[in-house]
Amino acid sequence: MRALQTGEDVPFNGQVLRGADYTDTQVDTATAVLGGDNAEPALLLDACKGAQLLVHEATFTQDALDKVGPGPMHSSARLLAEFAQTAEVPNLVLTHFSARHQNDEGMAALMAETKAHYNGNAFLANDLDVYELDSAGHVAVTRA
């Protein structure tokens, strides 16, 4: 069996079993890009070419980021969504939310801002959730 699995021909009961008849070479790949503490998501443009998933911090809504100013080196949901849309990344997971957004209203605001600027599949990360990216580029989420 091992010889067949590695593509070798094997004599068996007076016949030859061709390894090629019992093996199939399939190479499926999927690309995910992880970014964080980055006020300029566009810096990841080259890395995101052809990627199926971007996981990136979106600490603030744009209004909150405008009030905070450039000091914290974080992105807004809007900046991230616009970048992901431009980069044509089909799946986006937003992470690393400011405490000011960690309630139902704040999370809804982050998602609304994301959906206003991004047409792909967007997710707001929750602690201990599991995100699985398959070779076809689909994301499945298992909630903790």
N, CA, C and O atoms as CSV, one atom per row, in Angstrom:
chain,resi,resn,atom,element,x,y,z
A,1,MET,N,N,0.821,-1.185,0.000
A,1,MET,CA,C,0.000,0.000,0.000
A,1,MET,C,C,0.868,1.253,0.000
A,1,MET,O,O,0.573,2.218,-0.705
A,2,ARG,N,N,1.932,1.238,0.787
A,2,ARG,CA,C,2.810,2.406,0.853
A,2,ARG,C,C,3.404,2.708,-0.527
A,2,ARG,O,O,3.485,3.867,-0.935
A,3,ALA,N,N,3.816,1.663,-1.237
A,3,ALA,CA,C,4.394,1.859,-2.574
A,3,ALA,C,C,3.359,2.485,-3.509
A,3,ALA,O,O,3.694,3.389,-4.276
A,4,LEU,N,N,2.119,2.024,-3.460
A,4,LEU,CA,C,1.068,2.607,-4.285
A,4,LEU,C,C,0.827,4.070,-3.918
A,4,LEU,O,O,0.637,4.914,-4.793
A,5,GLN,N,N,0.835,4.358,-2.634
A,5,GLN,CA,C,0.607,5.727,-2.179
A,5,GLN,C,C,1.688,6.682,-2.658
A,5,GLN,O,O,1.432,7.872,-2.842
A,6,THR,N,N,2.890,6.166,-2.859
A,6,THR,CA,C,3.978,7.021,-3.336
A,6,THR,C,C,4.089,6.989,-4.850
A,6,THR,O,O,5.024,7.560,-5.411
A,7,GLY,N,N,3.141,6.324,-5.528
A,7,GLY,CA,C,3.094,6.335,-6.981
A,7,GLY,C,C,3.855,5.215,-7.669
A,7,GLY,O,O,3.987,5.215,-8.893
A,8,GLU,N,N,4.352,4.270,-6.902
A,8,GLU,CA,C,5.109,3.164,-7.499
A,8,GLU,C,C,4.153,2.105,-8.054
A,8,GLU,O,O,3.039,1.932,-7.560
A,9,ASP,N,N,4.621,1.393,-9.105
A,9,ASP,CA,C,3.879,0.248,-9.628
A,9,ASP,C,C,4.200,-0.963,-8.758
A,9,ASP,O,O,5.341,-1.153,-8.337
A,10,VAL,N,N,3.163,-1.793,-8.490
A,10,VAL,CA,C,3.327,-2.913,-7.566
A,10,VAL,C,C,2.764,-4.189,-8.203
A,10,VAL,O,O,1.614,-4.213,-8.642
A,11,PRO,N,N,3.598,-5.269,-8.252
A,11,PRO,CA,C,3.057,-6.545,-8.731
A,11,PRO,C,C,2.069,-7.111,-7.697
A,11,PRO,O,O,2.333,-7.091,-6.495
A,12,PHE,N,N,0.919,-7.619,-8.194
A,12,PHE,CA,C,-0.091,-8.153,-7.285
A,12,PHE,C,C,-0.934,-9.184,-8.027
A,12,PHE,O,O,-1.553,-8.862,-9.042
A,13,ASN,N,N,-0.964,-10.430,-7.529
A,13,ASN,CA,C,-1.746,-11.522,-8.112
A,13,ASN,C,C,-1.532,-11.658,-9.609
A,13,ASN,O,O,-2.488,-11.816,-10.368
A,14,GLY,N,N,-0.293,-11.598,-10.026
A,14,GLY,CA,C,0.041,-11.786,-11.431
A,14,GLY,C,C,-0.234,-10.568,-12.299
A,14,GLY,O,O,-0.080,-10.635,-13.519
A,15,GLN,N,N,-0.635,-9.468,-11.700
A,15,GLN,CA,C,-0.870,-8.236,-12.449
A,15,GLN,C,C,0.043,-7.147,-11.878
A,15,GLN,O,O,0.720,-7.344,-10.869
A,16,VAL,N,N,0.041,-6.033,-12.531
A,16,VAL,CA,C,0.789,-4.884,-12.022
A,16,VAL,C,C,-0.209,-3.780,-11.733
A,16,VAL,O,O,-0.920,-3.303,-12.617
A,17,LEU,N,N,-0.239,-3.390,-10.475
A,17,LEU,CA,C,-1.078,-2.254,-10.083
A,17,LEU,C,C,-0.259,-0.987,-10.325
A,17,LEU,O,O,0.832,-0.820,-9.778
A,18,ARG,N,N,-0.800,-0.113,-11.144
A,18,ARG,CA,C,-0.075,1.117,-11.466
A,18,ARG,C,C,-0.322,2.158,-10.372
A,18,ARG,O,O,-1.464,2.499,-10.063
A,19,GLY,N,N,0.754,2.644,-9.804
A,19,GLY,CA,C,0.659,3.636,-8.735
A,19,GLY,C,C,-0.133,4.862,-9.160
A,19,GLY,O,O,-0.850,5.449,-8.349
A,20,ALA,N,N,-0.012,5.254,-10.420
A,20,ALA,CA,C,-0.724,6.429,-10.916
A,20,ALA,C,C,-2.243,6.254,-10.845
A,20,ALA,O,O,-2.982,7.237,-10.783
A,21,ASP,N,N,-2.702,5.013,-10.854
A,21,ASP,CA,C,-4.144,4.765,-10.758
A,21,ASP,C,C,-4.668,4.910,-9.326
A,21,ASP,O,O,-5.878,4.961,-9.109
A,22,TYR,N,N,-3.773,4.974,-8.369
A,22,TYR,CA,C,-4.170,5.006,-6.963
A,22,TYR,C,C,-3.733,6.287,-6.241
A,22,TYR,O,O,-3.941,6.428,-5.036
A,23,THR,N,N,-3.145,7.187,-6.964
A,23,THR,CA,C,-2.707,8.431,-6.347
A,23,THR,C,C,-3.250,9.622,-7.120
A,23,THR,O,O,-3.568,9.522,-8.305
A,24,ASP,N,N,-3.345,10.696,-6.459
A,24,ASP,CA,C,-3.779,11.946,-7.067
A,24,ASP,C,C,-3.019,13.054,-6.382
A,24,ASP,O,O,-3.112,13.226,-5.166
A,25,THR,N,N,-2.284,13.790,-7.144
A,25,THR,CA,C,-1.548,14.912,-6.588
A,25,THR,C,C,-2.413,16.145,-6.683
A,25,THR,O,O,-2.831,16.559,-7.764
A,26,GLN,N,N,-2.667,16.709,-5.550
A,26,GLN,CA,C,-3.502,17.904,-5.505
A,26,GLN,C,C,-2.852,18.883,-4.546
A,26,GLN,O,O,-2.604,18.565,-3.383
A,27,VAL,N,N,-2.587,20.049,-5.038
A,27,VAL,CA,C,-1.994,21.078,-4.207
A,27,VAL,C,C,-2.984,22.226,-4.134
A,27,VAL,O,O,-3.198,22.945,-5.110
A,28,ASP,N,N,-3.573,22.383,-2.981
A,28,ASP,CA,C,-4.492,23.483,-2.745
A,28,ASP,C,C,-3.832,24.436,-1.768
A,28,ASP,O,O,-3.272,24.020,-0.754
A,29,THR,N,N,-3.902,25.690,-2.077
A,29,THR,CA,C,-3.323,26.667,-1.174
A,29,THR,C,C,-4.330,27.770,-0.896
A,29,THR,O,O,-5.216,28.053,-1.702
A,30,ALA,N,N,-4.176,28.355,0.217
A,30,ALA,CA,C,-4.956,29.534,0.597
A,30,ALA,C,C,-3.987,30.454,1.329
A,30,ALA,O,O,-3.085,29.997,2.032
A,31,THR,N,N,-4.185,31.740,1.154
A,31,THR,CA,C,-3.273,32.698,1.757
A,31,THR,C,C,-4.013,33.607,2.716
A,31,THR,O,O,-5.046,34.182,2.372
A,32,ALA,N,N,-3.483,33.731,3.913
A,32,ALA,CA,C,-4.013,34.646,4.916
A,32,ALA,C,C,-2.916,35.632,5.279
A,32,ALA,O,O,-1.746,35.265,5.383
A,33,VAL,N,N,-3.302,36.880,5.469
A,33,VAL,CA,C,-2.377,37.926,5.885
A,33,VAL,C,C,-2.839,38.423,7.248
A,33,VAL,O,O,-4.018,38.718,7.442
A,34,LEU,N,N,-1.906,38.513,8.192
A,34,LEU,CA,C,-2.204,38.984,9.541
A,34,LEU,C,C,-1.497,40.311,9.771
A,34,LEU,O,O,-0.296,40.437,9.530
A,35,GLY,N,N,-2.245,41.288,10.234
A,35,GLY,CA,C,-1.649,42.591,10.497
A,35,GLY,C,C,-2.221,43.188,11.764
A,35,GLY,O,O,-3.365,42.916,12.129
A,36,GLY,N,N,-1.438,43.987,12.423
A,36,GLY,CA,C,-1.931,44.607,13.646
A,36,GLY,C,C,-1.148,45.847,14.002
A,36,GLY,O,O,-0.024,46.044,13.542
A,37,ASP,N,N,-1.757,46.687,14.832
A,37,ASP,CA,C,-1.152,47.949,15.261
A,37,ASP,C,C,-0.551,48.678,14.062
A,37,ASP,O,O,0.643,48.973,14.013
A,38,ASN,N,N,-1.419,48.954,13.108
A,38,ASN,CA,C,-0.993,49.510,11.833
A,38,ASN,C,C,-2.003,50.559,11.397
A,38,ASN,O,O,-3.137,50.228,11.053
A,39,ALA,N,N,-1.600,51.810,11.410
A,39,ALA,CA,C,-2.494,52.892,11.018
A,39,ALA,C,C,-2.618,53.034,9.508
A,39,ALA,O,O,-3.423,53.828,9.021
A,40,GLU,N,N,-1.814,52.257,8.757
A,40,GLU,CA,C,-1.849,52.332,7.295
A,40,GLU,C,C,-1.958,50.933,6.699
A,40,GLU,O,O,-0.945,50.360,6.301
A,41,PRO,N,N,-3.162,50.372,6.628
A,41,PRO,CA,C,-3.323,49.036,6.064
A,41,PRO,C,C,-2.764,48.897,4.650
A,41,PRO,O,O,-2.368,47.801,4.253
A,42,ALA,N,N,-2.724,49.987,3.886
A,42,ALA,CA,C,-2.214,49.932,2.516
A,42,ALA,C,C,-0.762,49.462,2.449
A,42,ALA,O,O,-0.304,49.037,1.388
A,43,LEU,N,N,-0.031,49.531,3.563
A,43,LEU,CA,C,1.330,49.010,3.588
A,43,LEU,C,C,1.369,47.510,3.296
A,43,LEU,O,O,2.413,46.965,2.937
A,44,LEU,N,N,0.233,46.856,3.453
A,44,LEU,CA,C,0.151,45.404,3.237
A,44,LEU,C,C,-0.326,45.034,1.830
A,44,LEU,O,O,-0.633,43.872,1.568
A,45,LEU,N,N,-0.389,46.010,0.928
A,45,LEU,CA,C,-0.947,45.751,-0.393
A,45,LEU,C,C,-0.240,44.610,-1.112
A,45,LEU,O,O,-0.903,43.712,-1.631
A,46,ASP,N,N,1.070,44.622,-1.155
A,46,ASP,CA,C,1.786,43.544,-1.851
A,46,ASP,C,C,1.512,42.187,-1.214
A,46,ASP,O,O,1.325,41.195,-1.918
A,47,ALA,N,N,1.489,42.140,0.104
A,47,ALA,CA,C,1.240,40.874,0.806
A,47,ALA,C,C,-0.169,40.362,0.536
A,47,ALA,O,O,-0.398,39.153,0.538
A,48,CYS,N,N,-1.108,41.264,0.304
A,48,CYS,CA,C,-2.518,40.874,0.128
A,48,CYS,C,C,-2.873,40.478,-1.300
A,48,CYS,O,O,-3.985,40.013,-1.547
A,49,LYS,N,N,-1.954,40.653,-2.242
A,49,LYS,CA,C,-2.251,40.276,-3.628
A,49,LYS,C,C,-2.514,38.776,-3.703
A,49,LYS,O,O,-1.635,37.967,-3.408
A,50,GLY,N,N,-3.709,38.422,-4.094
A,50,GLY,CA,C,-4.090,37.018,-4.203
A,50,GLY,C,C,-4.502,36.368,-2.892
A,50,GLY,O,O,-4.871,35.193,-2.886
A,51,ALA,N,N,-4.451,37.088,-1.791
A,51,ALA,CA,C,-4.823,36.516,-0.495
A,51,ALA,C,C,-6.335,36.327,-0.409
A,51,ALA,O,O,-7.098,37.096,-0.993
A,52,GLN,N,N,-6.754,35.315,0.313
A,52,GLN,CA,C,-8.173,35.051,0.522
A,52,GLN,C,C,-8.680,35.589,1.853
A,52,GLN,O,O,-9.889,35.673,2.069
A,53,LEU,N,N,-7.767,35.953,2.741
A,53,LEU,CA,C,-8.178,36.391,4.082
A,53,LEU,C,C,-7.201,37.435,4.606
A,53,LEU,O,O,-5.985,37.288,4.487
A,54,LEU,N,N,-7.759,38.491,5.188
A,54,LEU,CA,C,-6.972,39.472,5.919
A,54,LEU,C,C,-7.516,39.541,7.334
A,54,LEU,O,O,-8.708,39.769,7.544
A,55,VAL,N,N,-6.635,39.343,8.298
A,55,VAL,CA,C,-6.958,39.501,9.716
A,55,VAL,C,C,-6.168,40.722,10.175
A,55,VAL,O,O,-4.940,40.747,10.090
A,56,HIS,N,N,-6.886,41.731,10.662
A,56,HIS,CA,C,-6.206,42.996,10.951
A,56,HIS,C,C,-6.954,43.733,12.049
A,56,HIS,O,O,-8.168,43.592,12.193
A,57,GLU,N,N,-6.218,44.517,12.816
A,57,GLU,CA,C,-6.867,45.301,13.856
A,57,GLU,C,C,-7.686,46.432,13.241
A,57,GLU,O,O,-7.305,47.028,12.233
A,58,ALA,N,N,-8.796,46.699,13.865
A,58,ALA,CA,C,-9.646,47.857,13.554
A,58,ALA,C,C,-10.084,48.375,14.914
A,58,ALA,O,O,-11.219,48.158,15.341
A,59,THR,N,N,-9.193,49.044,15.571
A,59,THR,CA,C,-9.374,49.433,16.956
A,59,THR,C,C,-10.542,50.387,17.152
A,59,THR,O,O,-11.223,50.339,18.176
A,60,PHE,N,N,-10.774,51.251,16.175
A,60,PHE,CA,C,-11.765,52.317,16.325
A,60,PHE,C,C,-12.737,52.381,15.147
A,60,PHE,O,O,-12.477,51.818,14.083
A,61,THR,N,N,-13.849,53.067,15.349
A,61,THR,CA,C,-14.625,53.568,14.217
A,61,THR,C,C,-13.863,54.785,13.698
A,61,THR,O,O,-12.964,55.287,14.373
A,62,GLN,N,N,-14.213,55.259,12.516
A,62,GLN,CA,C,-13.504,56.424,11.977
A,62,GLN,C,C,-13.722,57.662,12.843
A,62,GLN,O,O,-12.790,58.436,13.060
A,63,ASP,N,N,-14.954,57.858,13.344
A,63,ASP,CA,C,-15.222,59.003,14.221
A,63,ASP,C,C,-14.338,58.972,15.459
A,63,ASP,O,O,-13.770,59.994,15.844
A,64,ALA,N,N,-14.218,57.810,16.082
A,64,ALA,CA,C,-13.387,57.697,17.290
A,64,ALA,C,C,-11.916,57.935,16.956
A,64,ALA,O,O,-11.208,58.597,17.715
A,65,LEU,N,N,-11.454,57.401,15.827
A,65,LEU,CA,C,-10.057,57.602,15.437
A,65,LEU,C,C,-9.784,59.073,15.166
A,65,LEU,O,O,-8.723,59.582,15.527
A,66,ASP,N,N,-10.728,59.762,14.533
A,66,ASP,CA,C,-10.557,61.191,14.276
A,66,ASP,C,C,-10.424,61.969,15.583
A,66,ASP,O,O,-9.662,62.933,15.656
A,67,LYS,N,N,-11.158,61.557,16.614
A,67,LYS,CA,C,-11.073,62.229,17.916
A,67,LYS,C,C,-9.761,61.905,18.631
A,67,LYS,O,O,-9.168,62.776,19.267
A,68,VAL,N,N,-9.309,60.659,18.527
A,68,VAL,CA,C,-8.087,60.218,19.205
A,68,VAL,C,C,-6.858,60.817,18.532
A,68,VAL,O,O,-5.899,61.195,19.205
A,69,GLY,N,N,-6.887,60.903,17.214
A,69,GLY,CA,C,-5.751,61.432,16.471
A,69,GLY,C,C,-4.772,60.346,16.072
A,69,GLY,O,O,-5.008,59.170,16.352
A,70,PRO,N,N,-3.676,60.718,15.421
A,70,PRO,CA,C,-2.752,59.740,14.839
A,70,PRO,C,C,-1.824,59.051,15.839
A,70,PRO,O,O,-1.101,58.132,15.452
A,71,GLY,N,N,-1.816,59.447,17.076
A,71,GLY,CA,C,-0.872,58.917,18.058
A,71,GLY,C,C,-0.894,57.418,18.287
A,71,GLY,O,O,0.176,56.818,18.383
A,72,PRO,N,N,-2.059,56.776,18.381
A,72,PRO,CA,C,-2.064,55.373,18.805
A,72,PRO,C,C,-1.635,54.353,17.745
A,72,PRO,O,O,-1.480,53.175,18.064
A,73,MET,N,N,-1.439,54.777,16.493
A,73,MET,CA,C,-1.011,53.853,15.426
A,73,MET,C,C,-1.980,52.690,15.230
A,73,MET,O,O,-1.559,51.541,15.087
A,74,HIS,N,N,-3.263,52.989,15.224
A,74,HIS,CA,C,-4.284,51.981,14.986
A,74,HIS,C,C,-5.139,52.378,13.801
A,74,HIS,O,O,-5.145,53.535,13.380
A,75,SER,N,N,-5.863,51.402,13.267
A,75,SER,CA,C,-6.754,51.615,12.132
A,75,SER,C,C,-8.185,51.782,12.605
A,75,SER,O,O,-8.538,51.458,13.739
A,76,SER,N,N,-8.981,52.289,11.710
A,76,SER,CA,C,-10.429,52.310,11.927
A,76,SER,C,C,-11.040,51.216,11.060
A,76,SER,O,O,-10.410,50.716,10.128
A,77,ALA,N,N,-12.265,50.858,11.380
A,77,ALA,CA,C,-12.978,49.885,10.551
A,77,ALA,C,C,-13.095,50.402,9.124
A,77,ALA,O,O,-12.971,49.634,8.170
A,78,ARG,N,N,-13.332,51.702,8.977
A,78,ARG,CA,C,-13.451,52.272,7.634
A,78,ARG,C,C,-12.148,52.158,6.839
A,78,ARG,O,O,-12.162,51.706,5.694
A,79,LEU,N,N,-11.028,52.561,7.434
A,79,LEU,CA,C,-9.745,52.459,6.739
A,79,LEU,C,C,-9.462,51.028,6.307
A,79,LEU,O,O,-9.030,50.774,5.182
A,80,LEU,N,N,-9.709,50.112,7.209
A,80,LEU,CA,C,-9.450,48.707,6.919
A,80,LEU,C,C,-10.383,48.183,5.843
A,80,LEU,O,O,-9.945,47.486,4.929
A,81,ALA,N,N,-11.659,48.510,5.941
A,81,ALA,CA,C,-12.639,48.041,4.952
A,81,ALA,C,C,-12.328,48.595,3.567
A,81,ALA,O,O,-12.391,47.866,2.577
A,82,GLU,N,N,-11.993,49.879,3.494
A,82,GLU,CA,C,-11.656,50.471,2.200
A,82,GLU,C,C,-10.419,49.799,1.605
A,82,GLU,O,O,-10.370,49.527,0.406
A,83,PHE,N,N,-9.433,49.536,2.440
A,83,PHE,CA,C,-8.236,48.864,1.946
A,83,PHE,C,C,-8.567,47.458,1.452
A,83,PHE,O,O,-8.162,47.079,0.353
A,84,ALA,N,N,-9.298,46.682,2.249
A,84,ALA,CA,C,-9.628,45.304,1.864
A,84,ALA,C,C,-10.428,45.276,0.565
A,84,ALA,O,O,-10.244,44.383,-0.261
A,85,GLN,N,N,-11.311,46.249,0.386
A,85,GLN,CA,C,-12.086,46.345,-0.846
A,85,GLN,C,C,-11.165,46.637,-2.036
A,85,GLN,O,O,-11.281,46.004,-3.086
A,86,THR,N,N,-10.266,47.583,-1.869
A,86,THR,CA,C,-9.318,47.934,-2.931
A,86,THR,C,C,-8.392,46.770,-3.258
A,86,THR,O,O,-8.097,46.514,-4.426
A,87,ALA,N,N,-7.937,46.071,-2.232
A,87,ALA,CA,C,-7.017,44.941,-2.413
A,87,ALA,C,C,-7.729,43.686,-2.901
A,87,ALA,O,O,-7.083,42.692,-3.233
A,88,GLU,N,N,-9.052,43.728,-2.946
A,88,GLU,CA,C,-9.871,42.599,-3.409
A,88,GLU,C,C,-9.670,41.345,-2.580
A,88,GLU,O,O,-9.642,40.236,-3.112
A,89,VAL,N,N,-9.532,41.524,-1.278
A,89,VAL,CA,C,-9.447,40.389,-0.357
A,89,VAL,C,C,-10.876,39.986,-0.020
A,89,VAL,O,O,-11.630,40.812,0.495
A,90,PRO,N,N,-11.278,38.737,-0.293
A,90,PRO,CA,C,-12.682,38.361,-0.138
A,90,PRO,C,C,-13.166,38.145,1.298
A,90,PRO,O,O,-14.372,38.143,1.544
A,91,ASN,N,N,-12.253,37.966,2.237
A,91,ASN,CA,C,-12.629,37.716,3.633
A,91,ASN,C,C,-11.805,38.606,4.541
A,91,ASN,O,O,-10.599,38.769,4.360
A,92,LEU,N,N,-12.492,39.183,5.534
A,92,LEU,CA,C,-11.851,40.130,6.434
A,92,LEU,C,C,-12.282,39.832,7.859
A,92,LEU,O,O,-13.474,39.742,8.150
A,93,VAL,N,N,-11.301,39.680,8.749
A,93,VAL,CA,C,-11.578,39.514,10.175
A,93,VAL,C,C,-10.982,40.710,10.896
A,93,VAL,O,O,-9.772,40.932,10.852
A,94,LEU,N,N,-11.835,41.478,11.561
A,94,LEU,CA,C,-11.399,42.643,12.319
A,94,LEU,C,C,-11.125,42.221,13.756
A,94,LEU,O,O,-11.882,41.444,14.339
A,95,THR,N,N,-10.034,42.740,14.324
A,95,THR,CA,C,-9.620,42.378,15.678
A,95,THR,C,C,-9.177,43.610,16.457
A,95,THR,O,O,-9.146,44.713,15.911
A,96,HIS,N,N,-8.834,43.428,17.727
A,96,HIS,CA,C,-8.155,44.407,18.580
A,96,HIS,C,C,-8.980,45.687,18.727
A,96,HIS,O,O,-8.551,46.772,18.334
A,97,PHE,N,N,-10.157,45.532,19.294
A,97,PHE,CA,C,-11.097,46.643,19.406
A,97,PHE,C,C,-10.838,47.462,20.668
A,97,PHE,O,O,-10.490,46.922,21.717
A,98,SER,N,N,-11.013,48.763,20.543
A,98,SER,CA,C,-10.917,49.659,21.691
A,98,SER,C,C,-11.995,49.292,22.703
A,98,SER,O,O,-13.069,48.815,22.337
A,99,ALA,N,N,-11.697,49.518,23.968
A,99,ALA,CA,C,-12.681,49.245,25.026
A,99,ALA,C,C,-13.966,50.037,24.797
A,99,ALA,O,O,-15.042,49.603,25.208
A,100,ARG,N,N,-13.862,51.190,24.147
A,100,ARG,CA,C,-15.052,52.011,23.897
A,100,ARG,C,C,-16.035,51.336,22.938
A,100,ARG,O,O,-17.203,51.720,22.875
A,101,HIS,N,N,-15.563,50.329,22.190
A,101,HIS,CA,C,-16.421,49.636,21.222
A,101,HIS,C,C,-16.814,48.231,21.679
A,101,HIS,O,O,-17.527,47.535,20.955
A,102,GLN,N,N,-16.376,47.804,22.836
A,102,GLN,CA,C,-16.614,46.431,23.257
A,102,GLN,C,C,-17.937,46.284,24.003
A,102,GLN,O,O,-17.992,45.810,25.138
A,103,ASN,N,N,-18.985,46.704,23.331
A,103,ASN,CA,C,-20.348,46.462,23.797
A,103,ASN,C,C,-21.188,46.277,22.537
A,103,ASN,O,O,-20.683,46.465,21.430
A,104,ASP,N,N,-22.445,45.916,22.686
A,104,ASP,CA,C,-23.264,45.627,21.506
A,104,ASP,C,C,-23.337,46.812,20.548
A,104,ASP,O,O,-23.237,46.639,19.334
A,105,GLU,N,N,-23.511,48.002,21.090
A,105,GLU,CA,C,-23.624,49.198,20.248
A,105,GLU,C,C,-22.312,49.483,19.508
A,105,GLU,O,O,-22.314,49.793,18.317
A,106,GLY,N,N,-21.214,49.374,20.218
A,106,GLY,CA,C,-19.916,49.627,19.607
A,106,GLY,C,C,-19.565,48.614,18.532
A,106,GLY,O,O,-19.049,48.975,17.474
A,107,MET,N,N,-19.844,47.349,18.804
A,107,MET,CA,C,-19.554,46.311,17.815
A,107,MET,C,C,-20.445,46.487,16.586
A,107,MET,O,O,-19.998,46.283,15.458
A,108,ALA,N,N,-21.687,46.862,16.802
A,108,ALA,CA,C,-22.593,47.117,15.675
A,108,ALA,C,C,-22.078,48.286,14.836
A,108,ALA,O,O,-22.171,48.254,13.609
A,109,ALA,N,N,-21.544,49.301,15.478
A,109,ALA,CA,C,-21.002,50.450,14.757
A,109,ALA,C,C,-19.787,50.043,13.922
A,109,ALA,O,O,-19.644,50.484,12.781
A,110,LEU,N,N,-18.914,49.206,14.481
A,110,LEU,CA,C,-17.759,48.717,13.730
A,110,LEU,C,C,-18.197,47.920,12.509
A,110,LEU,O,O,-17.652,48.097,11.420
A,111,MET,N,N,-19.180,47.042,12.691
A,111,MET,CA,C,-19.640,46.226,11.569
A,111,MET,C,C,-20.355,47.084,10.527
A,111,MET,O,O,-20.177,46.871,9.328
A,112,ALA,N,N,-21.154,48.039,10.964
A,112,ALA,CA,C,-21.853,48.909,10.010
A,112,ALA,C,C,-20.849,49.705,9.181
A,112,ALA,O,O,-21.009,49.841,7.969
A,113,GLU,N,N,-19.828,50.224,9.829
A,113,GLU,CA,C,-18.807,50.981,9.109
A,113,GLU,C,C,-18.070,50.083,8.121
A,113,GLU,O,O,-17.756,50.503,7.008
A,114,THR,N,N,-17.798,48.862,8.526
A,114,THR,CA,C,-17.122,47.915,7.645
A,114,THR,C,C,-17.985,47.615,6.424
A,114,THR,O,O,-17.510,47.694,5.291
A,115,LYS,N,N,-19.240,47.276,6.651
A,115,LYS,CA,C,-20.135,46.910,5.541
A,115,LYS,C,C,-20.411,48.079,4.602
A,115,LYS,O,O,-20.721,47.870,3.429
A,116,ALA,N,N,-20.303,49.299,5.101
A,116,ALA,CA,C,-20.521,50.475,4.252
A,116,ALA,C,C,-19.389,50.659,3.238
A,116,ALA,O,O,-19.559,51.356,2.238
A,117,HIS,N,N,-18.229,50.033,3.494
A,117,HIS,CA,C,-17.064,50.255,2.640
A,117,HIS,C,C,-16.442,48.969,2.102
A,117,HIS,O,O,-15.397,49.007,1.452
A,118,TYR,N,N,-17.084,47.827,2.373
A,118,TYR,CA,C,-16.498,46.534,1.992
A,118,TYR,C,C,-17.605,45.576,1.603
A,118,TYR,O,O,-18.584,45.417,2.332
A,119,ASN,N,N,-17.449,44.935,0.445
A,119,ASN,CA,C,-18.479,44.022,-0.058
A,119,ASN,C,C,-18.196,42.547,0.203
A,119,ASN,O,O,-19.023,41.699,-0.133
A,120,GLY,N,N,-17.055,42.223,0.790
A,120,GLY,CA,C,-16.719,40.825,1.045
A,120,GLY,C,C,-17.342,40.306,2.328
A,120,GLY,O,O,-18.248,40.918,2.893
A,121,ASN,N,N,-16.839,39.163,2.773
A,121,ASN,CA,C,-17.298,38.552,4.029
A,121,ASN,C,C,-16.508,39.161,5.178
A,121,ASN,O,O,-15.283,39.054,5.227
A,122,ALA,N,N,-17.214,39.794,6.094
A,122,ALA,CA,C,-16.551,40.452,7.222
A,122,ALA,C,C,-16.981,39.814,8.536
A,122,ALA,O,O,-18.138,39.436,8.723
A,123,PHE,N,N,-16.006,39.708,9.442
A,123,PHE,CA,C,-16.241,39.113,10.748
A,123,PHE,C,C,-15.598,39.994,11.814
A,123,PHE,O,O,-14.513,40.539,11.607
A,124,LEU,N,N,-16.263,40.129,12.940
A,124,LEU,CA,C,-15.664,40.776,14.104
A,124,LEU,C,C,-15.181,39.664,15.021
A,124,LEU,O,O,-15.981,38.862,15.504
A,125,ALA,N,N,-13.895,39.613,15.258
A,125,ALA,CA,C,-13.323,38.516,16.034
A,125,ALA,C,C,-13.808,38.549,17.477
A,125,ALA,O,O,-13.966,39.611,18.079
A,126,ASN,N,N,-14.035,37.369,18.007
A,126,ASN,CA,C,-14.354,37.175,19.422
A,126,ASN,C,C,-13.295,36.255,20.007
A,126,ASN,O,O,-12.796,35.360,19.326
A,127,ASP,N,N,-12.956,36.478,21.268
A,127,ASP,CA,C,-11.979,35.617,21.919
A,127,ASP,C,C,-12.395,34.161,21.806
A,127,ASP,O,O,-13.557,33.814,22.017
A,128,LEU,N,N,-11.441,33.323,21.473
A,128,LEU,CA,C,-11.556,31.864,21.396
A,128,LEU,C,C,-12.359,31.360,20.199
A,128,LEU,O,O,-12.534,30.150,20.058
A,129,ASP,N,N,-12.852,32.246,19.332
A,129,ASP,CA,C,-13.468,31.780,18.095
A,129,ASP,C,C,-12.390,31.132,17.235
A,129,ASP,O,O,-11.212,31.476,17.336
A,130,VAL,N,N,-12.800,30.196,16.392
A,130,VAL,CA,C,-11.885,29.527,15.479
A,130,VAL,C,C,-12.331,29.850,14.065
A,130,VAL,O,O,-13.493,29.648,13.713
A,131,TYR,N,N,-11.405,30.353,13.251
A,131,TYR,CA,C,-11.661,30.691,11.861
A,131,TYR,C,C,-10.882,29.713,10.996
A,131,TYR,O,O,-9.667,29.573,11.142
A,132,GLU,N,N,-11.579,29.044,10.103
A,132,GLU,CA,C,-10.921,28.078,9.231
A,132,GLU,C,C,-11.046,28.550,7.795
A,132,GLU,O,O,-12.149,28.781,7.298
A,133,LEU,N,N,-9.907,28.692,7.134
A,133,LEU,CA,C,-9.844,29.092,5.739
A,133,LEU,C,C,-9.552,27.854,4.922
A,133,LEU,O,O,-8.490,27.248,5.067
A,134,ASP,N,N,-10.498,27.464,4.051
A,134,ASP,CA,C,-10.264,26.271,3.248
A,134,ASP,C,C,-9.558,26.636,1.945
A,134,ASP,O,O,-9.379,27.813,1.634
A,135,SER,N,N,-9.166,25.626,1.195
A,135,SER,CA,C,-8.398,25.852,-0.013
A,135,SER,C,C,-9.196,26.564,-1.098
A,135,SER,O,O,-8.608,27.084,-2.046
A,136,ALA,N,N,-10.502,26.598,-0.983
A,136,ALA,CA,C,-11.336,27.323,-1.943
A,136,ALA,C,C,-11.486,28.792,-1.544
A,136,ALA,O,O,-12.113,29.573,-2.260
A,137,GLY,N,N,-10.909,29.162,-0.403
A,137,GLY,CA,C,-10.971,30.551,0.039
A,137,GLY,C,C,-12.193,30.899,0.859
A,137,GLY,O,O,-12.494,32.076,1.055
A,138,HIS,N,N,-12.897,29.899,1.337
A,138,HIS,CA,C,-14.074,30.130,2.184
A,138,HIS,C,C,-13.670,30.101,3.652
A,138,HIS,O,O,-12.807,29.324,4.060
A,139,VAL,N,N,-14.305,30.954,4.431
A,139,VAL,CA,C,-14.018,31.015,5.865
A,139,VAL,C,C,-15.203,30.451,6.628
A,139,VAL,O,O,-16.347,30.840,6.394
A,140,ALA,N,N,-14.923,29.538,7.537
A,140,ALA,CA,C,-15.946,29.000,8.448
A,140,ALA,C,C,-15.550,29.423,9.859
A,140,ALA,O,O,-14.372,29.415,10.217
A,141,VAL,N,N,-16.553,29.792,10.652
A,141,VAL,CA,C,-16.307,30.254,12.014
A,141,VAL,C,C,-16.976,29.324,12.999
A,141,VAL,O,O,-18.153,28.989,12.862
A,142,THR,N,N,-16.216,28.914,13.988
A,142,THR,CA,C,-16.767,28.168,15.108
A,142,THR,C,C,-16.707,29.104,16.314
A,142,THR,O,O,-15.631,29.528,16.734
A,143,ARG,N,N,-17.865,29.414,16.854
A,143,ARG,CA,C,-17.947,30.347,17.988
A,143,ARG,C,C,-17.602,29.650,19.281
A,143,ARG,O,O,-18.003,28.514,19.530
A,144,ALA,N,N,-16.852,30.355,20.090
A,144,ALA,CA,C,-16.430,29.819,21.398
A,144,ALA,C,C,-17.635,29.734,22.330
A,144,ALA,O,O,-17.499,29.310,23.478
